[in-house]
């Protein structure tokens, strides 16, 4: 890191030596470098006044190519961005980890990360996010790197966006707009596209900009004007807002209709007493890989944030032969935009209606506890706190053994697995079998061969303890729910004697 306020000395003092071309996704797995000058001889997070107020450059975020033959192609395809974060609490490492995650998000969206800086403040500046003086310094960074976009690590108000753009003279977007852009690129289903479109319009509505009074309409008509007909009338920007509100109302109706179809499917599963398991977790933690390993679903797997958005439900079977459904849900991230939580609420209801949550966390991440906390915050938002949870620590083959031991000790209901190698999958299946709700009624019945559907339902909805084929019919000893037990009662053999 270097301080932009005193480049001659601070460059020597804060610079870290990173190999050029270090990609953002690799940075996510690295510990942030430790400087003796900054961190070795200090009591807590204390800095000199000038250092506390300075923009602190985050080293190693650049994703520029070394091969100059590819530069022209990349410039045509990608936006060139500088990242800006405000560090209000926590350690330097926390702030740099947050900016590294923003770099990974930007790269997923198709941007070329040139540089990243953080500003130490008690709270973001109400006008320009980082303060007017530091905004001027940021303008110098933009000019030096040739960037055409600035991405801020937080949600900016409409006023902050306008004022910061006025200073840096390039496009400014915030973390929320970046995540919405990634969702728009990756949504494939009709429901997913509608949900993303609704979230984008909710975000865009208060941030519309227009040409002001020059595009105004008169309030009324009539020859020669008249009383109450003069004045600005309805401006172009107000017309745009009205049209967006109309589109949002239409989109909400469409999503409500799609939600009805999803609810019918859930009711059908509940009617047949089929237990459901929901896979939830941080983005890129390996949820789709786990679904493919457990069910062979063939869902897209990619080392990218939010690679899969559309929920996938697959049928699975426990080692004891019990059927259940396994649902892959949208990934979560720190500071997930509220617009997305609202728009994807119908999709996230898969988590709230589940009998069991497999909470997948990336064991190779530098701070997996932060991932757990971020996901649990969203689970609380959708009202799924009462659902039993198993913490599945994925990527155990690439994780630090000490990190694995710490997570397994802290999280009492947890298991370490690797969806890539298959490690721990048998133990995970046995744990799912033990945690799923079991049928409450144990019954023994001699079912005639003419009522084979009851035998099939006992296999699908219950737990078969024993099965014997006799001359009179199928002698079943099963554990089933009350509804099926009532249908099997007429075939219970009379007691001998």
N, C-alpha and C positions, 0 to 999 in steps of 0.2 A: 504493500500500500504506500502511496505517496500523498503528500499534502499539497494541494494546488495553491495554497496561500504563500508558501515559501519554497519554491521548487528546487533551489540550489542545494540547500541543506537537507530538506525533508526527503528528497529522492534518495540520498545516501542512507538516511536514517531508517526509512520505512520500506524501502524496496525489497521485495522477495524475489528470489531467482526461481522462476518456473520455466520449464521447457516451452518454447513457442508452439502455438497451435494447440494448446491444451483445451480439449473440448469441454463444454459445460456439463455433459452427462458424466464425464470422468471426474470432474471437479466435485460432483455430488458425493463421490465415494471417498474423497480424500480429506484428511484432517487439515484444517487451515494452519498455515505455517505460524510458528511462534517466534517472535522477535525478542531478543534479550533486552535491547534498548527500551522497547515499549513495555514488555510484560515481565521481564525478569526481576526488576527491582522496584515494584510498586505495591502499594497496599490497596487491594481492591481495584475497581475500575476507575482509577484517577489519572487524569492527564493534565498537562499544562493548559492554561486558558486558550492559547492559540491553537493547540492541538485538538482540544475539545470542539472548537468551533469550526475547524477546517473540514473541507471535503476530503474524505479519505478514499484514495483509489484502491479498489479491490483487484489484486493481481490475478492473472491467470484466466480471466474471463474471455479474452479475445478468441474468436474462432476464425480469424482470417487465415487464408491458405498460404502455405509457403511456396507452392508451385504457381509461379506467375502466369503460366499458360491457362490456368483455370479461373483467374481472377475476373476476366472480362465476362465470362459466362455467369459466374456467381453474382456479379454486380447487376446483371440483367434480371436475375431470378429472385434475389433476396433483398430485403430492406436492411440497411446498415444502421444498427441501433447502439445507443449508449444507455446503460442502466443507472438508475438513481434510487437510492434508498435513504430513509430517515431512521436513524438508530436512536430509539427512545428509551429502551430498557434492555437488560441482559448484557451479555459479554460481547466483545468484538467478534468472537467466533460465531455466536448466534446471529449477529447482523450479517456476517459474510456468508453463512449458510443460507440465510433467507435470500440474499442476492444471487447466490449460486443457483438456488431453485428457480428464481426468476429468469436466470440465464437459460436454464433447461427448458422452461416454458417458452421463452422467445425462440429458441432453436427449434422446438417442436412446431411453432407457428410458421417457421420458414424464414426467420430473421438471421442476420449475421451479426453476432455480438462483437463489438469493437472494444468496449471499455465499460467499467462499472465503478461508480463512486458512492460512498455513503456519507451522510452528514449527521453529526452528533447534535441532537436537540432534545429539549424536554418534551416537545410536541411539534407536529408539523406546522409550518407557517400557514396562517389562514389565507394569505394572498397567493404566494408562489410555491408553497409546499416546502421549499428549502431555504426561503429567505431571499430578498432581492439581491444582496451582495453575492451570495453563493450561486444564484441563478446566472449572474454575469460570468462567474468563473465557469459554470457549466457551459455557457455559450462558447467560451474559449476551448473547452474540451471537445465540443461538437465541431468547431472549426478545425482543430488539430487532427481529429480522426476522420473528418469527412462524412460524419453520420448524417442521415436524413430523418431519424426518428429518435425520440427520447421516451423510454419506458420507465414509469415510476412504480416503485414497489409498495403500492397501497392504492386505495380508491380515492381519487381526487374529486373535489366538488367542481361544478361547471366553472365557477369563478377561478379556481386554481388552475384549471386547464387553460383557460383563456389568457390569464396573466403570465403563466410560464411560457406559453407559446409566443407571446408578445416579446419576451426577453430573448429566448434561445433561437427564435426565427425558424424553427423546424416543427414538424408534427410532434405532438405530445400525446401519449396514451397512458392509461394506468393499468394496474394488474387485472382489474375486472374486465376491461375491454380486451386484454390479451387472452384471458381464459375464454371469454365468449367467442373470440375469433377461432381458437382451437376447437371449441365445441362445434362451431359452424362448419369447419373443415371435415370433422370426423363423424358427424351425425349421418346415418345412412337410412334409417327407417323413417316412415312418414311421421310417426309420433315424435321421434327424436328431433327431426327437422322443425316440426311445429313448436316443440318446447324451446329449442334454441332461438327460433325467430321471436317468440314471445319475450324471452329474457332480453334479447337484444333491443327490442322496441321499448321495454320498460327502462332499460339503461339509457337509451337514446333520447327519450322524451324530454327530460329536463335539460339536455345538453344540446338541443337544436340551436343552430345559429342562422340568422337571416340577414337581409340587407336593410332591415329596419323600416323606417317610414316611407322609403322610396318605392316600396312594393305594396303600399296600403290600398285598400278599396274604400270607396265612399259608403257611408252608412245607409243611404237611401237613394231613391231615384226621383223623378219628377222634373218637369221642365223648369229651368231657371233655379234649381236648388230649392231652398226653403229652410224653415226652422228644423233643427236637429238632423239635417242631411249633410252638413259640412263636418269635416274633421277626418281623422286618420282612418276610421272604420276598422275593418278586419285586415290585419297585415298578412303578408304571405307566410310568415312563420306561424301565425295562429292557425291559418288554414292547414299547414303541414301537421301541427299538433292535433288538430281535430281529426285529420285523416288517419294518423297513427293510432289515436284512441279507438277509432272505428275498427281498424285492422286488429287491434289487441282484443277487442270484444269478440270479433269473429274467431280469432285464434283460440280464445278461452273456450268458446262453444265447441270448437272442433276437438280440443284436447279433452273436454268433458265427455264427448261422445266416445273417444278412444278409451278413456278411463272406464267407461261402462263395459266395453268388451273385455278389458283386462279383469274387471271385477267379476264378470260372469265366469271366466276361466278359474279364478280363485275360488268362487263358490262351488264350482264343480269339483275341484280338488278337495275342498272341505267336506262336501257331501259324501265323497268316497273315503273320507278319513285318511287321506294321504298326507303324511307329515311333510313339511317344507323346511328347507335349509337355505339361507341367504348368505352369499359370499359378499362381504363388505370390506373395504380397506382403502388405504391411500393409493393414489394413482401410481401406476408402474410398480406396485408391490408384488404382482404376479397372480392376480385373481383369475384372469382368463387362462393362464397356464395351469392353475390348480383345477379349474373346471374341466379343461381338456384331459388332464391326467386322471381325474376321478370318473369322467363320463365318456371321454372320447368325443366331445362336442364339436371339435374342429373350429373353435372360435379363433379369430385373428389374434396372434401374439406378436408383439413388437416392442422393442426397447425404446418406448416413447411415452410421454405423458398423455393420458386420456386417449390411448390408441383405440379402445372400444368404449362406446357410449351406450349403445342399445342393449337393454337387458336381455339375457338369454336364459330360458328355463329348460332344463333337461331332466329326464327321468333317470334315477339311479337306484342302486340296491345295496343294502348293507350286507356284511358277511353272513348274517343269520337269515338272509332272504327277504327282509322287509323292504318294501318299496318306499321311496321318498322322492321329492323333487329338489333339484339344486338350481338356484337362481343366481346368475352373475349380475351385479349391479354396477352403476356408474361409479367411477373412482372419485375419491374426495381429495381435497388439498387444503392447506392452511389458508384461512381467510377466503373460503369458498364464497363467491358472490351471492348475496341474499336473493337476487333475481333468479339465479339458477336453482337455488333450493326450492323456491316457490314454483318455478316452471316445471321442475323435475319431481315435484311432490308425488304425483301419481306413480312414477317409476320407483321412487324410494319407498313407497308403501309396501313393496315386496319385502323390505327389511322389517317393517312394523308388523306384517302379518305372518312372519315366519315363526316356526317353532324353535329354531336354533340359528344363531348367527356365527358364521366362521369369519372372524375378524383377522384378515391377512395383513401382516406387517413385514416390511422389508428388513430382514435381519442384517443385511450388509450396509444399511444406511448409517451414516455417522451418528445420528440422534434418533433412533427408532421410537423413543418415548414421545417425541413431539408428534410423530405420525399417529400414534395411538390416541393422544389427546385430541388432535384435530378431527379424527374420524368419530370419536365418541361425542364430540360437540355437535356434529351433524346428526348423529343417531338420536341425540336428545331433541334436536329440532323437529325430527319427524315422529317423535313420540314412541320410540322403540326401546326405551330404557328397561322395560320389564322382560325383554326377550333374553333367554340364556345365551351366553357368549363363550366361544372357545377362541383363544388367541392362537392363530397359526403363524408361527415365525418362519417365513419362507426364505429361500436363498441361503439355507443353512450351509451349503457347500462353499459359499463365498463369504460367509460372515466371520467376524472375529469370535473365537471361542469364548473369550471373556464376556463379550456382549451377549452371546447366547445364554451363558450361565446367569448373567444378571437379569435378563428378561424372564427366563424360566423360574428364577427365584421370586421375582416381584409379582409376576402374573401367575396366580395359583392354577388357573385352568388354561394351560398353554401347552403347546407341543411344537417342536422344531422339525421342519420338513424341507425338502427341496423338490419343487415341482419339475425341475429340469432333469434331475437324476432319478427321482422316484423314492428318495430316502424318506422314511417315516410315513409313507402313504398307508401301509397296512395298519400301523398304530392309529393313524388319523381316522380311518374307516371304522376301526373298533371303537374309538372314542365317540364318533358320531352315533354308532349303533347304541352305545350305552346312554347317551344324552337325549336322544329323541324320545318323545312321550310314548309310552307303551300302552296297548289296549288294556282296559281295566278288568274285563270279565274273562275268567277261564272256564271253558265249557267242553264237554265231551259229547259228541253227537254221531249217530249212525245215519248218514245222509244217503237216501236212495240214489241210484245211478240216474234216475230220471230228473234229478234236481242238481245236475252238475254245476250249474251257475253258482249255487251256494258254496260249493267247494272252491271254485275259482275266486269268488269274492273273499273267502277265508284266507286264500294265499295272498291276494292283492292288498286287503285292508287289515289283516290280522297277522298273528305270529303263530305258525303251525309248530306245535310241539311234537306231535306224532301223527302218522297217517297210515292206515291199514285198509287194504281192499278185501272185503269179505263177500260172501254169496249174497247177502242182503243189500250191501251198499258200501260206501266209504266211511270207515270209522275214524273220525277226526278228534284229536285233542288239540284245541286251539285257544289262543288268547285273543279276544276280539272286543270291539266296542259294543255298547249297550244295544244299539240299533240292530246290528247283525246277530247279536246273542239272542234277541227276541225272535228273530226269524229261524234260528237254529233250535230253539227250545222244544218245538214239537217233535224233534227227532232225537231227543235225549233218551237213551235206553232206560227202561224201567229198572229199578233196583232189584237184584236177585233176592229171592226168598219168599 
